[in-house]
Amino acid sequence: MRDTEPVPIPQLRSECDACDARLRDAIAELHRIIDGERIATVRLGSYFSGGIETEEQLDAALDGIREECSRLIGTGKKVIVE
């Protein structure tokens, strides 16, 4: 016999939907604890927000990512790519 109330389906769905974000936040916090201020995050979505239709657009986005990562590494940061 169970002593707890059943969890409503909408609440289960909401908690399930939040899992990815919670995991990402936990990993980011772990990185901050281990490496402190050395951590820098590069979010790939900002480089691909308009979509990619040509190889030139792809090359430009990848060049931008490389430049940003190189700049951060040059300042002594450890880069986390999301």
Buried (B, 14 or more C-beta within 10 A) or exposed (E): EEEEEEEEEEEEEEEEEEEEEEEEEEEBEEBEEEEEEBBBEBEEEEBBEEEBEEEEBEEEBBEBBEEBBEEBEEEEBBBBEE
